[in-house]
Amino acid sequence: MPFKAFTSQLIEVESAALSQSLAIHALVGGQGPPLLLLHGYPQNYFIWHLIADDLATRFTVVAADLRGYGRSSKPQGSPSHIEYSKREMAADQVAIMKKLGFSSFYIVAHDRGARVAHRLALDYPHVVRKMILLDICPTLAMYESTDMKFAAGYWHWFFNIIPTPHAENIISADPLAFWNALARRETHKDVIHTTEALEEYQSAFFKPDTIHATCEDYRAAATIDLEHDRADLANNHKLSVPALRILWGKKGIIPRYDVLAEWRNVCHLDKVEVSGRALDCGHYIAEERSAELLEEIFEFLK
């Protein structure tokens, strides 16, 4: 069993947009400097199951469920989609780390979690020591360069933003078929996830409130998040974390971009050292190339 020495915690946070408290779920374990792990869609904290115990030998690891995912709160979305803006979701993570006693920390984040981490580092630059982002380019750059190839490869970006409740109703009609279509994209393997991992992911994702919340995540990304991103660029507000590393899968969509150039475009290069490389895998780096990722984390965060 993974996460052997971890404790499961529900941590209460205040939402400025909602004027109410929410609960963010996290597994916490290990000793050493704090490391926040953020998962992607449609997974949860369990995506780190192959490396969490090893990470805990050197770090105090916090493997969190994003708002709307796993065991975290799933507020109802609104027409503005502010409830699932990356600004709100980032604030959740800063709040749980503060409650755990950490004023600054490292971040390793994948997919949607990496988009939350990007926003977190923009809004709270003083809390991020170093950051590793897995298999993404900046959201605004990806949307603004959309073409048929991207839309076909990342079809769920456009399906999930179909207005509520239509996307939710279609997914809920056969969530397993939707899952299979999604999980088998962008990989070099027929089997990516272990049986245990699939059970963990699917038991959480197939719930109606999770389906709604995760669609809202994408609706926010296509609306309010882009507004925030454009405002940042207009004001020359860019990343200023000390060091940023980007890792991506050779066999996914991300290699179609000049990945490091895109990230340098959103960084203050006099403050941020940007590095990275492609790995021989698809989208799910933490499960397809777990040993290689572990080495990368240990080396970059040493």
Secondary structure, DSSP 4 states (H G I P E B T S, - for coil): --STT-EEEEEEEEETTTTEEEEEEEEEEESSSEEEEE--TT--GGGGTTTHHHHTTTSEEEEEPPTTSTTS--PPP-TT-GGG-HHHHHHHHHHHHHHTT-SSEEEEEEHHHHHHHHHHHHH-GGGEEEEEEES---HHHHHHT--HHHHHHTHHHHHTTSPTTHHHHHHHHSHHHHHHHHHTSS-S-S--S-HHHHHHHHHHHTSHHHHHHHHHHHHHHTTHHHHHHHHHHHTT--B--SEEEEEEETTSSGGGS-HHHHHHHTB-TTT-EEEEEEESS-S-HHHHSHHHHHHHHHHHT-
